[in-house]
Amino acid sequence: MSAHGPKGMTMMTGNLSLHQQRSPLAACRLFESTDVDETREMISRVMQPHDLVPVGSMTNLRAHMDFLRLPGMGIGAIKFGHMRVNVEAIDGYHLILCCLSGSARIQADNGEAIDIDPRRGYYLPAGAPLRGEFSADCEQFVMRVDAETWRTQTGASSSRLNSVIDLSNPKLQPWLVTIRDLLAVPATIGFIQAHDSVARSYEQLLLHLLIAGQGMKDAPGKGVAPAVVTRAERYLKENSEEPLRLEDIAQAIGVPARTLLLSFQRFRGTSPMRYLRDLRLDRARALLAQGVGGTSVTNVALDCGFTHFGRFSQYYGQRYGEAPSETLARNRAQRFR
């Protein structure tokens, strides 16, 4: 049985089929592209840097991304054809991933392969890896929740939903219907964009309906972190400028990479690589703040272990609210007053 909303919208019970023609969400289109590198770069600006690898010929690539921003959340649609995606760790946000059309196979952090489609979605907590292959006809629905918003609304930085999201579950219908209703009327999207208080109300409602309908796993561990975490933190502080991978850190402290990742998620609410990146950023900020001699943003980035300068600037801006060059210039100006 299906219910029909406004023209161009099909709202089918038990899945997330939002549109058959052009959804009002397309009013929030960020880009359209026929180039893989451009597609990767544009998606990275909203989500994070990642590997995006074509499977087979991509001669007819027609990629796009629609994204509605709320204060601590975003909902959108992404289509890029038959691709493999690899993200070492979801960085600073939680991700709900469903399929409006087509399908995908996600590699869970326990090694299990999970198939998702318009009736089955997947949840990835902050710090978890994302490895998946998306079908040529797949259009993804994504709901990105900032880690701080998640912590504020759930009361815990690393609370987890059950990973597999059964969209036919009656308890999830209020969440699905709210998303469909939100996206069914262009004026609603415009109202959210124009009024911060309305956007925050929708944000809170969507997250609470999802959690109420999906169910939470047991609360994360509290108290003193295990030795694996403290040893890793000490190692990272001593070697933050080195080109480390998750596997390198795990080998150095003598534990499996998965054990290290799960321990950080449980007791720190983040990933080892995010922890390392924050250490590097803090050191970079301290060096820029000194602003001595021939200090340059490029030299500081390299000294602190960053080899991709665009990503360094992006991460720095997200953490401190200003560009590295602004920190350097401000502190130089203060020195010469």
C-alpha positions as CSV (number, residue, x, y, z in Angstrom):
1,M,0.0,0.0,0.0
2,S,1.3,3.5,-0.8
3,A,0.3,7.0,0.0
4,H,0.9,9.8,-2.5
5,G,2.1,13.2,-1.4
6,P,2.6,16.2,-3.7
7,K,3.4,15.8,-7.3
8,G,6.8,14.2,-7.8
9,M,6.8,12.5,-4.4
10,T,5.9,8.9,-3.6
11,M,5.8,8.0,0.1
12,M,5.7,4.2,0.5
13,T,5.2,2.6,3.9
14,G,8.3,0.8,5.1
15,N,11.0,2.5,3.1
16,L,12.6,5.8,2.4
17,S,11.4,6.3,-1.2
18,L,11.2,10.1,-1.2
19,H,10.8,10.8,-4.9
20,Q,10.2,9.5,-8.3
21,Q,10.9,12.7,-10.2
22,R,12.5,15.7,-8.7
23,S,12.4,16.1,-4.9
24,P,12.1,19.5,-3.2
25,L,15.5,18.5,-1.6
26,A,17.0,19.2,-5.0
27,A,16.6,22.9,-4.1
28,C,19.5,22.2,-1.8
29,R,21.7,20.9,-4.6
30,L,25.4,21.5,-3.8
31,F,26.8,20.2,-7.1
32,E,26.4,18.2,-10.2
33,S,29.4,16.6,-11.9
34,T,30.7,14.2,-14.5
35,D,34.2,14.0,-12.9
36,V,35.2,11.6,-10.2
37,D,37.8,13.8,-8.6
38,E,35.4,16.8,-8.5
39,T,32.7,14.6,-7.0
40,R,35.1,13.3,-4.3
41,E,36.2,16.8,-3.5
42,M,32.7,18.3,-3.3
43,I,31.4,15.5,-1.0
44,S,34.5,15.8,1.2
45,R,33.6,19.4,1.9
46,V,30.4,18.3,3.6
47,M,31.3,14.9,5.0
48,Q,35.1,14.4,5.1
49,P,38.0,13.4,2.9
50,H,37.6,9.8,1.7
51,D,38.6,7.4,-1.0
52,L,36.1,7.2,-3.9
53,V,37.0,4.5,-6.4
54,P,35.1,3.7,-9.6
55,V,34.1,0.1,-10.3
56,G,34.4,-0.5,-14.0
57,S,33.8,2.2,-16.6
58,M,32.6,5.6,-15.5
59,T,32.1,7.1,-19.0
60,N,28.5,8.1,-18.1
61,L,29.0,9.5,-14.6
62,R,26.2,11.8,-13.5
63,A,26.9,12.6,-9.9
64,H,25.1,15.0,-7.6
65,M,24.6,15.9,-3.9
66,D,21.7,17.6,-2.3
67,F,22.1,18.7,1.4
68,L,19.9,20.5,3.8
69,R,22.0,22.0,6.7
70,L,20.6,22.3,10.2
71,P,22.6,23.7,13.1
72,G,24.0,20.4,14.2
73,M,22.7,18.0,11.6
74,G,22.3,17.6,7.9
75,I,20.1,15.5,5.7
76,G,20.8,14.9,2.0
77,A,20.9,12.7,-1.1
78,I,24.1,11.5,-2.9
79,K,24.4,9.7,-6.2
80,F,27.7,8.8,-7.9
81,G,27.2,5.5,-9.7
82,H,29.1,2.3,-9.1
83,M,31.8,3.2,-6.6
84,R,33.7,1.9,-3.7
85,V,34.0,4.2,-0.7
86,N,36.6,4.0,2.1
87,V,36.7,6.2,5.2
88,E,39.2,5.2,7.8
89,A,37.1,6.6,10.6
90,I,33.9,8.6,10.6
91,D,35.2,11.9,11.8
92,G,33.3,14.0,14.4
93,Y,29.8,12.9,13.4
94,H,27.4,10.0,13.4
95,L,26.0,8.8,10.0
96,I,22.7,7.2,9.1
97,L,22.9,5.7,5.6
98,C,20.0,4.4,3.6
99,C,19.2,3.9,-0.1
100,L,16.5,5.8,-2.0
101,S,17.2,3.5,-4.9
102,G,19.6,0.8,-5.7
103,S,21.7,-1.0,-3.1
104,A,25.0,-1.0,-1.3
105,R,27.1,-3.5,0.6
106,I,28.7,-2.1,3.8
107,Q,31.6,-3.8,5.5
108,A,30.9,-3.7,9.3
109,D,33.7,-3.2,11.8
110,N,33.4,-6.8,12.8
111,G,34.0,-8.0,9.3
112,E,30.4,-8.8,8.4
113,A,29.0,-7.7,5.1
114,I,25.7,-5.8,5.4
115,D,23.5,-5.3,2.4
116,I,21.3,-2.1,2.5
117,D,18.5,-1.0,0.1
118,P,15.3,1.1,0.3
119,R,14.0,-1.1,3.1
120,R,17.2,-1.5,5.2
121,G,19.6,1.2,6.3
122,Y,22.8,1.3,8.4
123,Y,24.1,3.4,11.3
124,L,27.8,4.3,11.8
125,P,28.9,5.9,15.0
126,A,31.6,8.5,15.2
127,G,35.0,6.9,14.9
128,A,33.8,3.8,13.0
129,P,35.3,3.0,9.6
130,L,33.1,3.2,6.5
131,R,33.9,0.7,3.7
132,G,31.2,0.1,1.1
133,E,30.4,-0.6,-2.5
134,F,27.4,1.2,-4.1
135,S,25.5,0.0,-7.1
136,A,25.3,1.9,-10.3
137,D,21.7,2.9,-9.6
138,C,22.1,3.7,-5.9
139,E,21.1,7.1,-4.6
140,Q,21.9,7.4,-0.9
141,F,20.0,9.1,1.8
142,V,22.3,10.4,4.5
143,M,21.6,11.9,7.9
144,R,24.8,13.4,9.4
145,V,24.6,14.3,13.1
146,D,27.5,16.2,14.7
147,A,29.1,14.5,17.6
148,E,28.4,17.4,19.9
149,T,24.7,17.5,18.9
150,W,24.6,13.7,19.5
151,R,26.1,14.1,22.9
152,T,23.8,16.9,23.9
153,Q,20.6,15.1,22.8
154,T,21.5,11.6,24.0
155,G,23.6,12.4,27.0
156,A,26.6,10.4,25.9
157,S,29.3,11.0,23.4
158,S,29.5,7.5,22.2
159,S,26.0,6.1,22.6
160,R,25.2,3.7,19.8
161,L,22.1,2.8,17.9
162,N,21.7,-0.8,16.7
163,S,23.7,-0.9,13.5
164,V,21.1,-2.3,11.1
165,I,18.1,-0.1,10.6
166,D,14.9,-2.0,9.6
167,L,12.8,0.6,7.8
168,S,9.8,-1.6,7.9
169,N,9.8,-1.5,11.7
170,P,6.5,0.3,12.8
171,K,8.4,2.1,15.5
172,L,10.5,3.9,12.9
173,Q,7.5,5.1,10.9
174,P,7.2,8.5,12.8
175,W,10.8,9.2,11.9
176,L,10.2,8.3,8.2
177,V,7.0,10.2,8.0
178,T,8.7,13.3,9.6
179,I,11.5,13.2,7.0
180,R,9.0,12.7,4.1
181,D,6.8,15.5,5.3
182,L,9.7,17.8,5.9
183,L,11.0,17.3,2.3
184,A,7.6,17.2,0.6
185,V,7.0,20.9,0.8
186,P,9.6,23.4,-0.6
187,A,8.3,26.1,1.7
188,T,9.2,24.0,4.8
189,I,12.8,23.7,3.6
190,G,12.9,27.4,3.1
191,F,11.5,28.1,6.5
192,I,14.1,25.8,8.2
193,Q,16.9,27.7,6.3
194,A,15.5,31.0,7.4
195,H,14.7,30.3,11.0
196,D,17.3,28.8,13.3
197,S,14.8,28.0,16.1
198,V,12.6,26.0,13.6
199,A,15.7,24.2,12.3
200,R,16.8,23.2,15.9
201,S,13.3,22.0,16.7
202,Y,13.3,19.7,13.6
203,E,16.8,18.6,14.4
204,Q,15.8,17.5,17.9
205,L,12.6,15.9,16.7
206,L,14.4,13.8,14.0
207,L,17.1,12.6,16.3
208,H,14.7,11.7,19.2
209,L,12.3,9.9,16.8
210,L,15.2,7.9,15.4
211,I,16.5,6.9,18.8
212,A,13.1,6.0,20.1
213,G,12.2,3.9,17.1
214,Q,15.6,2.2,16.5
215,G,16.6,1.4,20.1
216,M,19.9,2.0,21.8
217,K,22.6,-0.6,22.7
218,D,23.9,-0.7,26.2
219,A,25.5,2.6,27.4
220,P,29.2,2.9,26.8
221,G,31.8,2.1,29.4
222,K,32.5,4.6,32.1
223,G,35.3,5.0,34.7
224,V,39.0,4.5,34.2
225,A,40.0,3.7,30.6
226,P,41.8,0.4,30.0
227,A,45.6,0.2,29.5
228,V,45.2,-0.2,25.8
229,V,43.8,3.4,25.6
230,T,46.3,5.0,27.9
231,R,49.2,3.3,26.2
232,A,48.0,4.4,22.8
233,E,47.5,8.0,24.0
234,R,51.1,8.1,25.4
235,Y,52.5,6.7,22.1
236,L,50.6,9.2,20.0
237,K,51.7,12.1,22.1
238,E,55.3,11.0,21.7
239,N,55.1,10.3,18.0
240,S,52.4,12.7,16.7
241,E,54.6,14.0,13.9
242,E,55.2,10.6,12.4
243,P,53.1,9.3,9.4
244,L,51.0,6.9,11.5
245,R,48.2,4.6,10.4
246,L,45.8,2.8,12.7
247,E,47.6,-0.4,12.1
248,D,51.0,1.2,13.1
249,I,49.6,2.4,16.4
250,A,48.0,-1.0,17.2
251,Q,51.3,-2.8,16.4
252,A,53.3,-0.4,18.5
253,I,51.3,-1.1,21.6
254,G,50.7,-4.8,20.8
255,V,47.0,-5.1,20.3
256,P,44.7,-5.8,17.2
257,A,43.6,-2.7,15.3
258,R,40.0,-3.5,16.0
259,T,40.5,-3.8,19.7
260,L,42.3,-0.4,19.7
261,L,39.5,1.2,17.7
262,L,36.6,-0.2,19.8
263,S,38.4,0.8,23.0
264,F,38.8,4.4,21.9
265,Q,35.2,4.5,20.8
266,R,33.9,3.1,24.1
267,F,36.1,5.1,26.5
268,R,36.9,8.3,24.6
269,G,34.0,8.7,22.2
270,T,36.4,9.1,19.3
271,S,38.9,7.2,17.2
272,P,42.7,6.9,17.6
273,M,43.2,8.8,14.3
274,R,40.9,11.6,15.3
275,Y,42.8,11.8,18.6
276,L,46.1,12.0,16.7
277,R,44.8,14.6,14.4
278,D,43.7,16.8,17.3
279,L,47.1,16.4,18.9
280,R,48.7,17.6,15.6
281,L,46.3,20.5,15.3
282,D,46.9,21.7,18.9
283,R,50.7,21.6,18.2
284,A,50.3,23.5,15.0
285,R,48.2,26.1,16.7
286,A,50.9,26.6,19.4
287,L,53.6,27.0,16.7
288,L,51.5,29.5,14.7
289,A,50.7,31.4,17.9
290,Q,54.5,31.8,18.6
291,G,54.9,33.2,15.0
292,V,58.7,33.5,15.3
293,G,61.2,34.1,12.5
294,G,60.3,32.6,9.2
295,T,57.3,30.6,10.4
296,S,54.9,29.7,7.6
297,V,51.7,27.8,7.6
298,T,53.2,25.3,5.1
299,N,56.2,24.6,7.3
300,V,54.1,24.3,10.4
301,A,51.7,21.8,8.7
302,L,54.6,19.6,7.6
303,D,56.3,19.8,11.0
304,C,53.1,18.6,12.6
305,G,52.6,15.6,10.3
306,F,50.1,17.2,7.7
307,T,51.0,16.6,4.1
308,H,47.7,17.6,2.5
309,F,47.5,21.4,3.0
310,G,43.9,21.8,2.0
311,R,42.8,19.2,4.5
312,F,45.0,20.8,7.2
313,S,43.3,24.2,6.7
314,Q,39.8,22.5,6.6
315,Y,40.4,20.6,9.9
316,Y,42.1,23.7,11.5
317,G,39.1,25.9,10.7
318,Q,36.6,23.3,12.0
319,R,38.5,23.0,15.3
320,Y,39.4,26.7,16.0
321,G,37.0,28.7,13.9
322,E,39.7,30.5,11.9
323,A,42.2,29.8,9.2
324,P,45.8,28.9,10.1
325,S,47.0,32.0,8.3
326,E,44.7,34.1,10.5
327,T,46.3,32.7,13.7
328,L,49.8,33.4,12.4
329,A,49.0,36.9,11.3
330,R,47.2,37.9,14.5
331,N,50.0,36.7,16.7
332,R,52.6,38.4,14.6
333,A,50.7,41.7,14.8
334,Q,50.5,41.4,18.6
335,R,54.3,40.8,18.8
336,F,55.0,44.0,16.9
337,R,52.7,46.3,18.7
